[in-house]
Amino acid sequence: MEQAELQKLVETISLESFQKPFRHKAFFNNRLRTTGGRYMLRDHRIELNKKYLEQFGVEELIGIIKHELCHYHLHLEGKGYKHRDQDFRALMKKVGAPRFCSTLPMHTSKSRKQVLYRCKNCGHLYERRRKIDTRKYVCGKCKGKLGFVKETTLIEQ
């Protein structure tokens, strides 16, 4: 879906569900990670997460648009536009907007660095995420010198 199609979709939903025009900008924001969309109070634009369209389809996106339009119209009318406000909850129920959007699946794998050190005196192993200065730090058990063993990258599921 392109920018012009999204703008037209938001305008259409606004007229059909709220019987009021949407006169500002709506666009996809690729930097959104944990939310389906957001309404900006200062300039009245609506930003939407494209990943929800790709993962769940148009129906989920329409629900997110309705939710953000509830914020939009109530804010412009000077009514309670926050999630806890009674006006907001009543309007969401009236238009069938979801309170929360579906949860996006997390990244399938994350890589994490692991650095291994060994005490030259007692042989105790230390696993670290960052490199340390072996001239500055010593073994916590026997105060012996530490020696670098290896650095690996772990892949977590």
PyRosetta script that sets phi, psi and omega in degrees:
from pyrosetta import init, pose_from_sequence

init()
pose = pose_from_sequence("MEQAELQKLVETISLESFQKPFRHKAFFNNRLRTTGGRYMLRDHRIELNKKYLEQFGVEELIGIIKHELCHYHLHLEGKGYKHRDQDFRALMKKVGAPRFCSTLPMHTSKSRKQVLYRCKNCGHLYERRRKIDTRKYVCGKCKGKLGFVKETTLIEQ")
pose.set_psi(1, 131.0)
pose.set_omega(1, -178.9)
pose.set_phi(2, -90.7)
pose.set_psi(2, 172.0)
pose.set_omega(2, -178.1)
pose.set_phi(3, -58.8)
pose.set_psi(3, -45.4)
pose.set_omega(3, -178.4)
pose.set_phi(4, -64.8)
pose.set_psi(4, -39.2)
pose.set_omega(4, 178.3)
pose.set_phi(5, -65.0)
pose.set_psi(5, -41.1)
pose.set_omega(5, 178.9)
pose.set_phi(6, -63.4)
pose.set_psi(6, -45.0)
pose.set_omega(6, 179.4)
pose.set_phi(7, -59.2)
pose.set_psi(7, -44.9)
pose.set_omega(7, 179.7)
pose.set_phi(8, -64.1)
pose.set_psi(8, -40.6)
pose.set_omega(8, 179.0)
pose.set_phi(9, -62.2)
pose.set_psi(9, -45.1)
pose.set_omega(9, 179.9)
pose.set_phi(10, -63.9)
pose.set_psi(10, -42.8)
pose.set_omega(10, 178.7)
pose.set_phi(11, -62.9)
pose.set_psi(11, -41.2)
pose.set_omega(11, 179.4)
pose.set_phi(12, -64.8)
pose.set_psi(12, -46.6)
pose.set_omega(12, 179.6)
pose.set_phi(13, -62.3)
pose.set_psi(13, -39.5)
pose.set_omega(13, 179.8)
pose.set_phi(14, -61.5)
pose.set_psi(14, -44.3)
pose.set_omega(14, -179.8)
pose.set_phi(15, -69.7)
pose.set_psi(15, -42.4)
pose.set_omega(15, -176.3)
pose.set_phi(16, -72.9)
pose.set_psi(16, -44.0)
pose.set_omega(16, -174.2)
pose.set_phi(17, -88.6)
pose.set_psi(17, -33.8)
pose.set_omega(17, -174.0)
pose.set_phi(18, -110.9)
pose.set_psi(18, -11.5)
pose.set_omega(18, -176.4)
pose.set_phi(19, 56.4)
pose.set_psi(19, 32.1)
pose.set_omega(19, 178.3)
pose.set_phi(20, -138.7)
pose.set_psi(20, 145.4)
pose.set_omega(20, -179.4)
pose.set_phi(21, -78.0)
pose.set_psi(21, 151.0)
pose.set_omega(21, 172.4)
pose.set_phi(22, -102.4)
pose.set_psi(22, 114.7)
pose.set_omega(22, -171.6)
pose.set_phi(23, -108.2)
pose.set_psi(23, 13.1)
pose.set_omega(23, -177.6)
pose.set_phi(24, -122.0)
pose.set_psi(24, -168.5)
pose.set_omega(24, -175.6)
pose.set_phi(25, -92.6)
pose.set_psi(25, 143.8)
pose.set_omega(25, 170.8)
pose.set_phi(26, -129.8)
pose.set_psi(26, 133.2)
pose.set_omega(26, -178.9)
pose.set_phi(27, -155.0)
pose.set_psi(27, 164.5)
pose.set_omega(27, 176.3)
pose.set_phi(28, -82.0)
pose.set_psi(28, 134.6)
pose.set_omega(28, 175.2)
pose.set_phi(29, -116.8)
pose.set_psi(29, 110.3)
pose.set_omega(29, -176.1)
pose.set_phi(30, -71.7)
pose.set_psi(30, -12.1)
pose.set_omega(30, -179.1)
pose.set_phi(31, -85.2)
pose.set_psi(31, -11.4)
pose.set_omega(31, 177.1)
pose.set_phi(32, -67.4)
pose.set_psi(32, 132.4)
pose.set_omega(32, -177.4)
pose.set_phi(33, -119.7)
pose.set_psi(33, -43.2)
pose.set_omega(33, -172.2)
pose.set_phi(34, -108.8)
pose.set_psi(34, 0.9)
pose.set_omega(34, -177.6)
pose.set_phi(35, -130.2)
pose.set_psi(35, 152.7)
pose.set_omega(35, -179.9)
pose.set_phi(36, -77.3)
pose.set_psi(36, -29.4)
pose.set_omega(36, -179.7)
pose.set_phi(37, -173.4)
pose.set_psi(37, 172.0)
pose.set_omega(37, 175.8)
pose.set_phi(38, -153.8)
pose.set_psi(38, 147.7)
pose.set_omega(38, 177.7)
pose.set_phi(39, -105.1)
pose.set_psi(39, 128.7)
pose.set_omega(39, -178.3)
pose.set_phi(40, -95.5)
pose.set_psi(40, 120.5)
pose.set_omega(40, -175.5)
pose.set_phi(41, -66.8)
pose.set_psi(41, -36.2)
pose.set_omega(41, -174.2)
pose.set_phi(42, -68.3)
pose.set_psi(42, -48.9)
pose.set_omega(42, -175.7)
pose.set_phi(43, -114.8)
pose.set_psi(43, 6.8)
pose.set_omega(43, 172.9)
pose.set_phi(44, 63.8)
pose.set_psi(44, 20.5)
pose.set_omega(44, 177.6)
pose.set_phi(45, -86.7)
pose.set_psi(45, 157.6)
pose.set_omega(45, 176.9)
pose.set_phi(46, -117.5)
pose.set_psi(46, 126.0)
pose.set_omega(46, 178.1)
pose.set_phi(47, -108.5)
pose.set_psi(47, 136.4)
pose.set_omega(47, -177.0)
pose.set_phi(48, -125.1)
pose.set_psi(48, 149.9)
pose.set_omega(48, -179.9)
pose.set_phi(49, -91.1)
pose.set_psi(49, 116.8)
pose.set_omega(49, -177.0)
pose.set_phi(50, -68.0)
pose.set_psi(50, -23.0)
pose.set_omega(50, -178.8)
pose.set_phi(51, -62.9)
pose.set_psi(51, -29.9)
pose.set_omega(51, 178.3)
pose.set_phi(52, -68.5)
pose.set_psi(52, -36.2)
pose.set_omega(52, 176.0)
pose.set_phi(53, -65.7)
pose.set_psi(53, -43.6)
pose.set_omega(53, -178.2)
pose.set_phi(54, -68.6)
pose.set_psi(54, -39.2)
pose.set_omega(54, -175.8)
pose.set_phi(55, -82.2)
pose.set_psi(55, -41.6)
pose.set_omega(55, -170.1)
pose.set_phi(56, -115.5)
pose.set_psi(56, -14.0)
pose.set_omega(56, 177.1)
pose.set_phi(57, 97.8)
pose.set_psi(57, -177.8)
pose.set_omega(57, -173.0)
pose.set_phi(58, -68.2)
pose.set_psi(58, -35.1)
pose.set_omega(58, -177.8)
pose.set_phi(59, -61.3)
pose.set_psi(59, -42.4)
pose.set_omega(59, 177.7)
pose.set_phi(60, -64.6)
pose.set_psi(60, -41.3)
pose.set_omega(60, 179.1)
pose.set_phi(61, -63.5)
pose.set_psi(61, -39.6)
pose.set_omega(61, 178.6)
pose.set_phi(62, -62.9)
pose.set_psi(62, -40.4)
pose.set_omega(62, 176.8)
pose.set_phi(63, -61.7)
pose.set_psi(63, -42.1)
pose.set_omega(63, 178.6)
pose.set_phi(64, -65.4)
pose.set_psi(64, -41.5)
pose.set_omega(64, 179.1)
pose.set_phi(65, -62.0)
pose.set_psi(65, -44.0)
pose.set_omega(65, 178.5)
pose.set_phi(66, -60.7)
pose.set_psi(66, -41.5)
pose.set_omega(66, 179.0)
pose.set_phi(67, -60.5)
pose.set_psi(67, -47.1)
pose.set_omega(67, -178.7)
pose.set_phi(68, -69.6)
pose.set_psi(68, -33.1)
pose.set_omega(68, 176.4)
pose.set_phi(69, -68.0)
pose.set_psi(69, -28.8)
pose.set_omega(69, 173.7)
pose.set_phi(70, -61.8)
pose.set_psi(70, -46.4)
pose.set_omega(70, 176.1)
pose.set_phi(71, -58.2)
pose.set_psi(71, -46.9)
pose.set_omega(71, -175.2)
pose.set_phi(72, -59.2)
pose.set_psi(72, -56.4)
pose.set_omega(72, -174.2)
pose.set_phi(73, -67.8)
pose.set_psi(73, -40.1)
pose.set_omega(73, 179.2)
pose.set_phi(74, -66.7)
pose.set_psi(74, -37.6)
pose.set_omega(74, 179.0)
pose.set_phi(75, -65.5)
pose.set_psi(75, -43.2)
pose.set_omega(75, 179.7)
pose.set_phi(76, -67.0)
pose.set_psi(76, -28.7)
pose.set_omega(76, 178.7)
pose.set_phi(77, -84.8)
pose.set_psi(77, -6.6)
pose.set_omega(77, -179.6)
pose.set_phi(78, 78.7)
pose.set_psi(78, 20.5)
pose.set_omega(78, 179.1)
pose.set_phi(79, -99.3)
pose.set_psi(79, 178.8)
pose.set_omega(79, -180.0)
pose.set_phi(80, -69.0)
pose.set_psi(80, 110.5)
pose.set_omega(80, -175.4)
pose.set_phi(81, -105.7)
pose.set_psi(81, -1.4)
pose.set_omega(81, -178.3)
pose.set_phi(82, -85.2)
pose.set_psi(82, 159.5)
pose.set_omega(82, -175.8)
pose.set_phi(83, -56.4)
pose.set_psi(83, -34.9)
pose.set_omega(83, -176.1)
pose.set_phi(84, -84.3)
pose.set_psi(84, -8.9)
pose.set_omega(84, -176.2)
pose.set_phi(85, -75.6)
pose.set_psi(85, 144.5)
pose.set_omega(85, -178.8)
pose.set_phi(86, -65.4)
pose.set_psi(86, -39.5)
pose.set_omega(86, 178.3)
pose.set_phi(87, -59.2)
pose.set_psi(87, -43.0)
pose.set_omega(87, -178.5)
pose.set_phi(88, -64.3)
pose.set_psi(88, -47.0)
pose.set_omega(88, -178.5)
pose.set_phi(89, -64.4)
pose.set_psi(89, -38.3)
pose.set_omega(89, 179.8)
pose.set_phi(90, -67.0)
pose.set_psi(90, -42.8)
pose.set_omega(90, 179.7)
pose.set_phi(91, -66.7)
pose.set_psi(91, -39.2)
pose.set_omega(91, 177.8)
pose.set_phi(92, -61.6)
pose.set_psi(92, -41.2)
pose.set_omega(92, 179.0)
pose.set_phi(93, -65.4)
pose.set_psi(93, -40.4)
pose.set_omega(93, -178.0)
pose.set_phi(94, -63.4)
pose.set_psi(94, -42.9)
pose.set_omega(94, -176.6)
pose.set_phi(95, -93.3)
pose.set_psi(95, -6.1)
pose.set_omega(95, 178.5)
pose.set_phi(96, 76.8)
pose.set_psi(96, 34.0)
pose.set_omega(96, 178.2)
pose.set_phi(97, -86.3)
pose.set_psi(97, 139.6)
pose.set_omega(97, 178.5)
pose.set_phi(98, -74.6)
pose.set_psi(98, 148.2)
pose.set_omega(98, 177.4)
pose.set_phi(99, -75.0)
pose.set_psi(99, -38.0)
pose.set_omega(99, 178.8)
pose.set_phi(100, -127.3)
pose.set_psi(100, 151.3)
pose.set_omega(100, 174.2)
pose.set_phi(101, -93.3)
pose.set_psi(101, 165.4)
pose.set_omega(101, 178.9)
pose.set_phi(102, -62.7)
pose.set_psi(102, 157.5)
pose.set_omega(102, -179.5)
pose.set_phi(103, -87.1)
pose.set_psi(103, 130.3)
pose.set_omega(103, 176.2)
pose.set_phi(104, -73.1)
pose.set_psi(104, 142.1)
pose.set_omega(104, 175.3)
pose.set_phi(105, -65.2)
pose.set_psi(105, 141.4)
pose.set_omega(105, -179.7)
pose.set_phi(106, -70.2)
pose.set_psi(106, 167.4)
pose.set_omega(106, 177.2)
pose.set_phi(107, -57.7)
pose.set_psi(107, 141.9)
pose.set_omega(107, -175.3)
pose.set_phi(108, -68.3)
pose.set_psi(108, -34.5)
pose.set_omega(108, 179.7)
pose.set_phi(109, -147.7)
pose.set_psi(109, 145.7)
pose.set_omega(109, 175.3)
pose.set_phi(110, -123.6)
pose.set_psi(110, 141.6)
pose.set_omega(110, 176.8)
pose.set_phi(111, -101.3)
pose.set_psi(111, 143.7)
pose.set_omega(111, -178.6)
pose.set_phi(112, -137.3)
pose.set_psi(112, 135.2)
pose.set_omega(112, -179.5)
pose.set_phi(113, -84.4)
pose.set_psi(113, 142.2)
pose.set_omega(113, 175.8)
pose.set_phi(114, -133.2)
pose.set_psi(114, 128.9)
pose.set_omega(114, 178.5)
pose.set_phi(115, -115.0)
pose.set_psi(115, 132.9)
pose.set_omega(115, -175.3)
pose.set_phi(116, -112.5)
pose.set_psi(116, 131.2)
pose.set_omega(116, 176.9)
pose.set_phi(117, -125.6)
pose.set_psi(117, 150.7)
pose.set_omega(117, 178.4)
pose.set_phi(118, -130.7)
pose.set_psi(118, 138.5)
pose.set_omega(118, 176.1)
pose.set_phi(119, -71.7)
pose.set_psi(119, 131.7)
pose.set_omega(119, -179.4)
pose.set_phi(120, -75.5)
pose.set_psi(120, -16.7)
pose.set_omega(120, -178.0)
pose.set_phi(121, -93.1)
pose.set_psi(121, -58.1)
pose.set_omega(121, -175.6)
pose.set_phi(122, -101.9)
pose.set_psi(122, -14.7)
pose.set_omega(122, 176.9)
pose.set_phi(123, 86.1)
pose.set_psi(123, 7.1)
pose.set_omega(123, 179.5)
pose.set_phi(124, -64.5)
pose.set_psi(124, 136.4)
pose.set_omega(124, -179.6)
pose.set_phi(125, -93.8)
pose.set_psi(125, 140.2)
pose.set_omega(125, 176.1)
pose.set_phi(126, -123.4)
pose.set_psi(126, 122.9)
pose.set_omega(126, 175.7)
pose.set_phi(127, -101.5)
pose.set_psi(127, 125.9)
pose.set_omega(127, -178.4)
pose.set_phi(128, -127.9)
pose.set_psi(128, 158.3)
pose.set_omega(128, 173.8)
pose.set_phi(129, -92.3)
pose.set_psi(129, -22.9)
pose.set_omega(129, 178.6)
pose.set_phi(130, -121.5)
pose.set_psi(130, 155.6)
pose.set_omega(130, 174.6)
pose.set_phi(131, -70.8)
pose.set_psi(131, 148.7)
pose.set_omega(131, 176.3)
pose.set_phi(132, -122.5)
pose.set_psi(132, 160.9)
pose.set_omega(132, 177.7)
pose.set_phi(133, -84.0)
pose.set_psi(133, 107.4)
pose.set_omega(133, -176.1)
pose.set_phi(134, -70.9)
pose.set_psi(134, -12.6)
pose.set_omega(134, 174.8)
pose.set_phi(135, -79.2)
pose.set_psi(135, -24.5)
pose.set_omega(135, -175.0)
pose.set_phi(136, -95.4)
pose.set_psi(136, -38.1)
pose.set_omega(136, -175.2)
pose.set_phi(137, -103.4)
pose.set_psi(137, 146.2)
pose.set_omega(137, -179.5)
pose.set_phi(138, -126.7)
pose.set_psi(138, 173.2)
pose.set_omega(138, 178.9)
pose.set_phi(139, -63.9)
pose.set_psi(139, 135.6)
pose.set_omega(139, 179.4)
pose.set_phi(140, -77.7)
pose.set_psi(140, -12.9)
pose.set_omega(140, -178.3)
pose.set_phi(141, -94.3)
pose.set_psi(141, -44.9)
pose.set_omega(141, -173.9)
pose.set_phi(142, -126.9)
pose.set_psi(142, 2.4)
pose.set_omega(142, -178.9)
pose.set_phi(143, 65.5)
pose.set_psi(143, 20.9)
pose.set_omega(143, 177.5)
pose.set_phi(144, -78.8)
pose.set_psi(144, 168.1)
pose.set_omega(144, 179.8)
pose.set_phi(145, -74.3)
pose.set_psi(145, 146.8)
pose.set_omega(145, 177.9)
pose.set_phi(146, -97.6)
pose.set_psi(146, 144.5)
pose.set_omega(146, 177.0)
pose.set_phi(147, -123.7)
pose.set_psi(147, 139.9)
pose.set_omega(147, 178.7)
pose.set_phi(148, -69.8)
pose.set_psi(148, 132.7)
pose.set_omega(148, 178.9)
pose.set_phi(149, -104.7)
pose.set_psi(149, -61.6)
pose.set_omega(149, 179.3)
pose.set_phi(150, -164.5)
pose.set_psi(150, 164.8)
pose.set_omega(150, 177.0)
pose.set_phi(151, -125.9)
pose.set_psi(151, 127.2)
pose.set_omega(151, 179.9)
pose.set_phi(152, -130.5)
pose.set_psi(152, 161.6)
pose.set_omega(152, 174.9)
pose.set_phi(153, -112.5)
pose.set_psi(153, 119.3)
pose.set_omega(153, -179.9)
pose.set_phi(154, -96.9)
pose.set_psi(154, 141.8)
pose.set_omega(154, 177.0)
pose.set_phi(155, -110.1)
pose.set_psi(155, 117.4)
pose.set_omega(155, -179.1)
pose.set_phi(156, -98.5)
pose.set_psi(156, 146.4)
pose.set_omega(156, 176.9)
pose.set_phi(157, -95.4)
pose.dump_pdb("model.pdb")
